[in-house]
Amino acid sequence: MATSTGECRQAKDYGTNPSADWALCALNGEPSGMIHETVNSNNNAVKKDMKILLSGFGCISPTGGNSDPVYRVGTSSVAFAPSAETNDLETRGGAAVCFGDSGGPAFVVSPEAISNPGNEHVLTNRLLVSVNSRGTLIDVSVLASTSTPMAQAFFKWWTTDAASPGSGLKICGFSIGALSCRELPQ
């Protein structure tokens, strides 16, 4: 497995707003053969009761224990979409995020992938809609949406501000001209 290094920055608002739980990294060089996730920038794409796919390397039991280095995926239902007051996207039921999952992606995927999340083939097309943040470990997950105005402002700062390590870089789904982007779900 190849290792990359680079400089990362957390969203400046996180210190006063735990719902601004994003960070981006500028790697020293482009990893070869990588397809980049497409990040959702449409604040209306995720609705209440929609099934989304959670993923991560965290717990395998509701008590928060038994972590292992296995990447897992599972479905959960959107209970609350982000609002003007918060970047939080909350899911309930099914899979839940846990210690070790923070910063991992959550996706909108095809109906086929929702019914069979363990099949790698059906996960090829997906849209990254949020980042794992916190939850109850049992059935509630709180995710930081990528489509809110605050998230979009962070992405804009990252890609355009000369003081950002990501200045000049492009984010699939956000920046015009981004290359090697993952296809969206059908």
C-alpha positions in Angstrom: 0.0 0.0 0.0 1.3 3.4 -0.9 1.7 6.1 1.7 1.1 9.8 1.0 2.0 12.8 3.2 0.7 16.4 3.1 -0.7 19.3 5.0 -4.2 19.2 6.6 -6.4 21.9 7.9 -9.6 21.7 10.0 -12.4 24.1 9.3 -11.8 27.3 11.4 -15.4 27.2 12.6 -15.0 23.9 14.3 -13.6 25.4 17.6 -16.9 27.2 18.2 -19.3 25.0 16.2 -18.9 21.2 16.5 -21.2 20.7 13.5 -18.4 22.2 11.3 -16.5 19.0 11.5 -14.5 19.0 8.3 -10.8 18.8 7.4 -9.0 18.7 4.1 -5.5 17.6 3.2 -3.2 18.6 0.3 -1.1 15.6 -0.5 2.5 15.9 -1.7 1.8 14.6 -5.2 -1.1 12.9 -6.9 -1.6 9.2 -5.9 -1.6 7.2 -9.1 -4.7 5.5 -10.4 -7.0 7.2 -7.8 -10.6 8.1 -8.5 -11.6 11.0 -6.3 -14.9 11.1 -4.4 -17.5 13.5 -5.8 -18.6 15.8 -2.9 -22.2 16.9 -2.7 -22.8 20.6 -2.9 -26.6 20.5 -3.3 -28.2 21.3 0.0 -31.5 19.7 -1.2 -30.0 16.3 -2.3 -30.5 14.6 1.1 -34.0 14.4 2.5 -35.6 13.0 5.7 -36.1 9.2 5.6 -33.6 8.8 2.7 -31.3 5.8 3.2 -27.6 6.6 3.1 -24.5 4.5 3.4 -22.2 5.0 6.5 -18.7 3.7 6.4 -15.7 3.5 8.7 -13.1 1.5 10.6 -14.8 1.9 14.1 -16.6 -0.3 16.6 -18.3 -3.5 15.8 -20.5 -3.6 18.9 -23.1 -1.2 20.3 -21.0 -0.8 23.5 -18.2 0.9 21.5 -15.7 -1.9 21.8 -14.1 -4.5 19.6 -12.5 -2.2 17.1 -10.5 -3.9 14.3 -8.8 -2.6 11.1 -11.7 -3.8 8.9 -13.5 -1.2 6.7 -17.3 -1.6 7.1 -20.3 -0.2 5.4 -24.0 -0.1 6.5 -27.2 1.7 5.8 -29.1 4.2 8.0 -32.0 6.6 7.5 -31.8 10.3 7.6 -33.8 11.6 10.6 -32.8 15.3 10.3 -31.2 17.2 7.4 -29.0 20.2 7.9 -30.7 23.5 8.7 -29.8 27.2 8.8 -28.6 26.7 12.4 -26.5 23.6 12.0 -24.4 21.5 9.5 -25.6 18.3 11.2 -27.2 15.6 9.2 -28.6 13.0 11.7 -29.3 9.4 10.9 -31.2 6.8 13.0 -31.6 3.1 12.9 -29.4 0.6 11.1 -25.7 1.3 11.1 -24.2 3.9 13.5 -20.8 5.7 13.5 -18.5 4.9 16.4 -15.0 5.7 17.7 -12.6 5.4 14.8 -15.2 6.4 12.2 -14.8 10.1 12.7 -13.8 11.9 9.4 -15.0 8.9 7.3 -17.4 9.4 4.5 -21.2 8.8 4.2 -22.7 8.4 0.8 -25.9 8.5 -1.3 -25.8 5.4 -3.4 -28.0 3.5 -5.9 -31.0 1.6 -4.6 -29.2 -1.6 -5.4 -26.3 -0.6 -3.2 -28.7 0.2 -0.3 -30.2 -3.3 -0.4 -26.7 -4.9 -0.7 -24.1 -2.6 0.9 -21.5 -5.4 1.2 -21.3 -5.8 -2.6 -18.3 -3.7 -3.7 -19.5 -3.7 -7.4 -22.7 -1.8 -6.6 -20.7 0.9 -4.6 -18.8 2.1 -7.7 -21.1 5.1 -8.2 -21.7 7.2 -5.2 -21.9 10.8 -3.9 -20.2 11.8 -0.7 -22.8 13.8 1.3 -21.3 14.1 4.7 -18.4 13.3 7.1 -18.8 11.1 10.2 -18.7 13.3 13.3 -20.3 11.8 16.4 -23.3 9.8 17.7 -24.6 7.4 20.3 -22.6 4.4 19.1 -25.9 2.4 19.0 -28.4 3.9 16.6 -27.9 7.7 16.1 -25.2 9.2 14.0 -24.4 12.9 13.6 -22.6 13.7 10.4 -21.2 17.0 9.1 -23.0 17.8 5.8 -20.8 18.8 2.8 -23.5 20.9 1.2 -24.3 23.6 3.8 -23.2 27.2 3.2 -20.5 26.9 5.9 -19.1 23.7 4.3 -19.1 25.4 0.9 -17.3 28.4 2.4 -14.6 26.1 3.8 -14.2 24.4 0.4 -13.9 27.7 -1.3 -11.3 29.0 1.2 -9.4 25.7 0.8 -9.3 25.9 -3.0 -8.8 29.6 -3.6 -7.1 31.3 -0.6 -3.3 31.7 -1.1 -2.8 31.0 2.6 -4.5 27.5 2.2 -2.4 24.5 1.5 -5.1 23.5 -1.0 -4.9 26.8 -3.0 -5.3 25.9 -6.7 -6.5 22.4 -6.0 -9.9 21.2 -7.2 -12.6 19.3 -5.4 -14.8 16.9 -7.4 -18.4 18.1 -7.2 -17.4 21.6 -6.1 -14.7 22.9 -8.4 -15.1 23.3 -12.2 -12.5 21.3 -14.0 -11.8 18.7 -11.3 -10.4 15.5 -12.8 -10.7 11.7 -12.1 -14.1 12.2 -10.3 -16.2 9.3 -9.2 -19.5 8.8 -11.2 -22.7 9.6 -9.4 -25.3 7.0 -8.4 -28.0 6.1 -11.0 
